[in-house]
Amino acid sequence: MATERPGPSRRPPMVNIQALIDDARCFQAVRAMRWPDGVRCPGCASAEVTKDGHDDTQPERQRSQGRGCRKRFDDLTDTVFAGHHQPLRVWVLCLYFLGLNLSDEQIAQELGIDPDDAQVMASQRREGIVRRTPAVALSGEVECDEVYVVAGHKGRPGAGAKKGDPAGDGG
């Protein structure tokens, strides 16, 4: 009796992960995180803003205008997402993949984008984090452990000597 060997296993079709994420929900999430207490004008910080339509290419992107300064802005103004051709859902997925510690090349492959775009997006994210990091200010008593300071050439006083420096102290 011949045993029947199974044929080549069929892979399930690839899932386009971008199709699972909705642009409208991404914009809602950005608004909720950026303005948890309501929209504020980035120009004058006023809560008195007027809705000013939607973006022509991204209808989910709400435009607004500050009543005091009359400055126009939208959901992405002054964020790392502003001024880029990739849709917001691609940015959101890129951030997710960066959190999984995927390389720029892997992110590009997963999102079906150019590797250069993935690299620029990752760099923008890193620069955005650096810009938002507050300056470190030490005060009071500060203690440091296990500090290694090179203050010379221990055991070889002449090693730091420059030509014509008879003292051998390098200075």
GUTIDO-208001 format. One record per residue (C-alpha): residue number from 1; chain; y, z, x. Coordinates in nm, 4 decimals. Each point is the difference from the previous one (the first is absolute). Layout:
# residues N
<i:NUM | ch:A | py:Y | pz:Z | px:X>
...
***
This chain:
# residues 171
<i:1 | ch:A | py:0.0000 | pz:0.0000 | px:0.0000>
<i:2 | ch:A | py:0.3347 | pz:-0.1036 | px:0.1464>
<i:3 | ch:A | py:0.2832 | pz:0.2454 | px:-0.0188>
<i:4 | ch:A | py:0.3258 | pz:-0.1403 | px:-0.1064>
<i:5 | ch:A | py:0.2822 | pz:0.0631 | px:0.2418>
<i:6 | ch:A | py:0.3367 | pz:0.0649 | px:-0.1474>
<i:7 | ch:A | py:0.2535 | pz:-0.2753 | px:0.0574>
<i:8 | ch:A | py:0.3146 | pz:0.0560 | px:0.1963>
<i:9 | ch:A | py:0.1935 | pz:0.2853 | px:-0.1495>
<i:10 | ch:A | py:0.2998 | pz:-0.1139 | px:-0.1926>
<i:11 | ch:A | py:0.3237 | pz:0.1664 | px:0.0885>
<i:12 | ch:A | py:0.2269 | pz:0.1001 | px:-0.2791>
<i:13 | ch:A | py:0.3132 | pz:-0.2123 | px:-0.0154>
<i:14 | ch:A | py:0.2936 | pz:0.1213 | px:0.2097>
<i:15 | ch:A | py:0.2477 | pz:0.2078 | px:-0.1925>
<i:16 | ch:A | py:0.3631 | pz:-0.0837 | px:0.0528>
<i:17 | ch:A | py:0.1364 | pz:0.3512 | px:0.0310>
<i:18 | ch:A | py:0.3553 | pz:-0.1221 | px:-0.0661>
<i:19 | ch:A | py:-0.1070 | pz:-0.1113 | px:-0.3463>
<i:20 | ch:A | py:-0.0930 | pz:0.3607 | px:-0.0811>
<i:21 | ch:A | py:0.3501 | pz:0.1287 | px:0.0583>
<i:22 | ch:A | py:0.2836 | pz:-0.0736 | px:-0.2369>
<i:23 | ch:A | py:0.3555 | pz:-0.0620 | px:0.1320>
<i:24 | ch:A | py:0.1544 | pz:0.1789 | px:-0.2976>
<i:25 | ch:A | py:-0.1954 | pz:0.3186 | px:0.0759>
<i:26 | ch:A | py:0.0958 | pz:-0.0220 | px:0.3686>
<i:27 | ch:A | py:0.3691 | pz:-0.0151 | px:-0.0934>
<i:28 | ch:A | py:-0.0448 | pz:0.2908 | px:-0.2441>
<i:29 | ch:A | py:-0.1633 | pz:0.2040 | px:0.2763>
<i:30 | ch:A | py:0.2793 | pz:-0.0801 | px:0.2471>
<i:31 | ch:A | py:0.2641 | pz:0.1017 | px:-0.2574>
<i:32 | ch:A | py:-0.1821 | pz:0.3254 | px:-0.0784>
<i:33 | ch:A | py:-0.0336 | pz:0.0932 | px:0.3676>
<i:34 | ch:A | py:0.3458 | pz:-0.1130 | px:0.1043>
<i:35 | ch:A | py:0.1916 | pz:0.1478 | px:-0.2932>
<i:36 | ch:A | py:-0.2062 | pz:0.2836 | px:-0.1536>
<i:37 | ch:A | py:0.3122 | pz:0.1346 | px:-0.1760>
<i:38 | ch:A | py:0.1287 | pz:-0.3386 | px:-0.1148>
<i:39 | ch:A | py:0.1514 | pz:-0.3039 | px:0.1711>
<i:40 | ch:A | py:0.2885 | pz:0.0701 | px:0.2392>
<i:41 | ch:A | py:0.2308 | pz:-0.2509 | px:0.1650>
<i:42 | ch:A | py:-0.0748 | pz:-0.0266 | px:0.3737>
<i:43 | ch:A | py:0.3692 | pz:-0.0825 | px:0.0591>
<i:44 | ch:A | py:0.1696 | pz:0.3019 | px:-0.1585>
<i:45 | ch:A | py:-0.3027 | pz:0.2187 | px:-0.0907>
<i:46 | ch:A | py:0.1202 | pz:0.0093 | px:-0.3613>
<i:47 | ch:A | py:-0.2453 | pz:0.0365 | px:-0.2847>
<i:48 | ch:A | py:0.2357 | pz:-0.2098 | px:-0.2119>
<i:49 | ch:A | py:-0.1575 | pz:-0.3439 | px:0.0316>
<i:50 | ch:A | py:-0.0153 | pz:-0.2992 | px:-0.2271>
<i:51 | ch:A | py:-0.3073 | pz:-0.2205 | px:-0.0276>
<i:52 | ch:A | py:0.0924 | pz:-0.3478 | px:0.1150>
<i:53 | ch:A | py:-0.2922 | pz:-0.2239 | px:-0.0916>
<i:54 | ch:A | py:-0.3059 | pz:-0.0885 | px:0.2048>
<i:55 | ch:A | py:-0.0713 | pz:-0.1995 | px:0.3133>
<i:56 | ch:A | py:-0.0564 | pz:-0.3712 | px:-0.0648>
<i:57 | ch:A | py:-0.3162 | pz:-0.0247 | px:0.2097>
<i:58 | ch:A | py:-0.1387 | pz:0.3460 | px:-0.0776>
<i:59 | ch:A | py:0.0683 | pz:0.0877 | px:-0.3646>
<i:60 | ch:A | py:-0.1394 | pz:0.3531 | px:0.0472>
<i:61 | ch:A | py:0.2749 | pz:0.0737 | px:0.2559>
<i:62 | ch:A | py:0.2842 | pz:0.1753 | px:-0.1847>
<i:63 | ch:A | py:0.3570 | pz:-0.0661 | px:0.1161>
<i:64 | ch:A | py:0.2678 | pz:0.2642 | px:-0.0486>
<i:65 | ch:A | py:0.3623 | pz:0.0646 | px:0.0840>
<i:66 | ch:A | py:0.1727 | pz:0.3243 | px:0.0914>
<i:67 | ch:A | py:0.2826 | pz:0.0716 | px:-0.2458>
<i:68 | ch:A | py:0.2197 | pz:0.1684 | px:0.2603>
<i:69 | ch:A | py:-0.0332 | pz:-0.2353 | px:0.2969>
<i:70 | ch:A | py:-0.1055 | pz:-0.3107 | px:-0.1969>
<i:71 | ch:A | py:-0.2643 | pz:-0.0678 | px:0.2655>
<i:72 | ch:A | py:-0.2997 | pz:-0.2016 | px:-0.1219>
<i:73 | ch:A | py:-0.3470 | pz:0.1126 | px:0.1014>
<i:74 | ch:A | py:-0.3608 | pz:-0.0263 | px:-0.1100>
<i:75 | ch:A | py:-0.3223 | pz:0.1959 | px:0.0265>
<i:76 | ch:A | py:-0.0556 | pz:-0.1016 | px:0.3625>
<i:77 | ch:A | py:0.3563 | pz:0.0202 | px:0.1391>
<i:78 | ch:A | py:0.0111 | pz:0.1982 | px:0.3252>
<i:79 | ch:A | py:-0.3787 | pz:0.0312 | px:0.0220>
<i:80 | ch:A | py:-0.2447 | pz:-0.1465 | px:0.2511>
<i:81 | ch:A | py:-0.1134 | pz:-0.2354 | px:-0.2769>
<i:82 | ch:A | py:0.3402 | pz:-0.1692 | px:-0.0374>
<i:83 | ch:A | py:0.0641 | pz:-0.3494 | px:0.1303>
<i:84 | ch:A | py:-0.3593 | pz:-0.1171 | px:0.0400>
<i:85 | ch:A | py:-0.1815 | pz:-0.2849 | px:-0.1651>
<i:86 | ch:A | py:-0.3211 | pz:0.1908 | px:-0.0699>
<i:87 | ch:A | py:-0.0417 | pz:0.1354 | px:-0.3545>
<i:88 | ch:A | py:0.0206 | pz:0.3762 | px:-0.0429>
<i:89 | ch:A | py:-0.3720 | pz:0.0221 | px:-0.0838>
<i:90 | ch:A | py:-0.0783 | pz:-0.1427 | px:0.3474>
<i:91 | ch:A | py:0.2215 | pz:0.2679 | px:0.1555>
<i:92 | ch:A | py:-0.1715 | pz:0.2734 | px:-0.2014>
<i:93 | ch:A | py:-0.3431 | pz:-0.1233 | px:0.1074>
<i:94 | ch:A | py:0.1177 | pz:-0.0311 | px:0.3593>
<i:95 | ch:A | py:0.1107 | pz:0.3648 | px:-0.0067>
<i:96 | ch:A | py:-0.3370 | pz:0.0971 | px:-0.1438>
<i:97 | ch:A | py:-0.1858 | pz:-0.1886 | px:0.2735>
<i:98 | ch:A | py:0.2253 | pz:0.1492 | px:0.2684>
<i:99 | ch:A | py:-0.0998 | pz:0.3408 | px:-0.1353>
<i:100 | ch:A | py:-0.3633 | pz:-0.1011 | px:0.0515>
<i:101 | ch:A | py:0.0912 | pz:-0.0757 | px:0.3624>
<i:102 | ch:A | py:-0.0797 | pz:-0.3712 | px:-0.0241>
<i:103 | ch:A | py:0.1378 | pz:-0.2267 | px:0.2693>
<i:104 | ch:A | py:0.2709 | pz:-0.2535 | px:-0.0779>
<i:105 | ch:A | py:-0.2596 | pz:-0.2756 | px:0.0309>
<i:106 | ch:A | py:-0.2350 | pz:0.1711 | px:-0.2456>
<i:107 | ch:A | py:0.2867 | pz:0.0534 | px:-0.2440>
<i:108 | ch:A | py:0.0951 | pz:-0.3675 | px:0.0229>
<i:109 | ch:A | py:-0.3589 | pz:-0.0982 | px:-0.0679>
<i:110 | ch:A | py:-0.0360 | pz:0.2371 | px:-0.2964>
<i:111 | ch:A | py:0.3278 | pz:-0.1120 | px:-0.1574>
<i:112 | ch:A | py:-0.0341 | pz:-0.3676 | px:0.0830>
<i:113 | ch:A | py:0.3342 | pz:-0.0070 | px:0.1824>
<i:114 | ch:A | py:0.1071 | pz:-0.1253 | px:0.3402>
<i:115 | ch:A | py:-0.0783 | pz:0.2490 | px:0.2812>
<i:116 | ch:A | py:0.3634 | pz:-0.0209 | px:0.1138>
<i:117 | ch:A | py:0.1119 | pz:0.1121 | px:-0.3472>
<i:118 | ch:A | py:-0.2408 | pz:0.2940 | px:0.0104>
<i:119 | ch:A | py:0.1353 | pz:0.0996 | px:0.3419>
<i:120 | ch:A | py:0.3620 | pz:-0.0193 | px:-0.1223>
<i:121 | ch:A | py:-0.0847 | pz:0.2033 | px:-0.3100>
<i:122 | ch:A | py:-0.1737 | pz:0.2707 | px:0.2048>
<i:123 | ch:A | py:0.2926 | pz:0.0112 | px:0.2444>
<i:124 | ch:A | py:0.2495 | pz:0.0286 | px:-0.2860>
<i:125 | ch:A | py:-0.1947 | pz:0.2929 | px:-0.1398>
<i:126 | ch:A | py:-0.0060 | pz:0.1768 | px:0.3371>
<i:127 | ch:A | py:0.3729 | pz:-0.0583 | px:0.0532>
<i:128 | ch:A | py:0.0706 | pz:0.1312 | px:-0.3504>
<i:129 | ch:A | py:-0.1879 | pz:0.3192 | px:0.0772>
<i:130 | ch:A | py:0.1899 | pz:0.0458 | px:0.3261>
<i:131 | ch:A | py:0.3364 | pz:-0.0525 | px:-0.1763>
<i:132 | ch:A | py:-0.0831 | pz:0.2699 | px:-0.2545>
<i:133 | ch:A | py:-0.1229 | pz:0.2550 | px:0.2540>
<i:134 | ch:A | py:0.2596 | pz:0.2774 | px:0.0252>
<i:135 | ch:A | py:0.1355 | pz:0.0936 | px:0.3424>
<i:136 | ch:A | py:-0.1773 | pz:0.2951 | px:0.1557>
<i:137 | ch:A | py:0.2242 | pz:0.3007 | px:0.0584>
<i:138 | ch:A | py:-0.1378 | pz:0.3026 | px:0.1801>
<i:139 | ch:A | py:0.1697 | pz:0.3352 | px:-0.0397>
<i:140 | ch:A | py:-0.0711 | pz:0.3592 | px:0.0774>
<i:141 | ch:A | py:-0.2782 | pz:0.0909 | px:0.2368>
<i:142 | ch:A | py:-0.2197 | pz:-0.2941 | px:0.0969>
<i:143 | ch:A | py:-0.3303 | pz:0.0455 | px:0.1772>
<i:144 | ch:A | py:-0.1921 | pz:-0.2746 | px:0.1780>
<i:145 | ch:A | py:-0.3527 | pz:0.0344 | px:0.1310>
<i:146 | ch:A | py:-0.1863 | pz:-0.2079 | px:0.2553>
<i:147 | ch:A | py:0.2974 | pz:-0.1869 | px:0.1404>
<i:148 | ch:A | py:-0.0558 | pz:-0.2118 | px:0.3104>
<i:149 | ch:A | py:0.3174 | pz:-0.0658 | px:0.1953>
<i:150 | ch:A | py:0.0031 | pz:-0.1988 | px:0.3221>
<i:151 | ch:A | py:0.2692 | pz:0.1596 | px:0.2119>
<i:152 | ch:A | py:-0.0931 | pz:-0.1341 | px:0.3391>
<i:153 | ch:A | py:-0.2918 | pz:-0.0702 | px:0.2232>
<i:154 | ch:A | py:-0.1824 | pz:0.3319 | px:0.0320>
<i:155 | ch:A | py:-0.1513 | pz:0.0527 | px:0.3387>
<i:156 | ch:A | py:0.1705 | pz:-0.3094 | px:0.1423>
<i:157 | ch:A | py:0.3710 | pz:0.0782 | px:0.0266>
<i:158 | ch:A | py:0.0714 | pz:-0.3185 | px:0.1938>
<i:159 | ch:A | py:-0.1641 | pz:-0.2275 | px:-0.2610>
<i:160 | ch:A | py:0.3153 | pz:-0.0133 | px:-0.2084>
<i:161 | ch:A | py:0.2264 | pz:-0.0688 | px:0.2940>
<i:162 | ch:A | py:0.2082 | pz:-0.3124 | px:0.0006>
<i:163 | ch:A | py:0.0702 | pz:-0.1839 | px:0.3212>
<i:164 | ch:A | py:0.2630 | pz:0.1857 | px:0.1956>
<i:165 | ch:A | py:-0.0518 | pz:0.3258 | px:-0.2009>
<i:166 | ch:A | py:-0.1012 | pz:0.2561 | px:0.2691>
<i:167 | ch:A | py:-0.0315 | pz:0.2831 | px:-0.2524>
<i:168 | ch:A | py:-0.2824 | pz:-0.1791 | px:-0.1793>
<i:169 | ch:A | py:0.1254 | pz:0.1118 | px:-0.3419>
<i:170 | ch:A | py:0.0569 | pz:-0.3536 | px:-0.1316>
<i:171 | ch:A | py:0.3613 | pz:0.0689 | px:-0.0798>
***
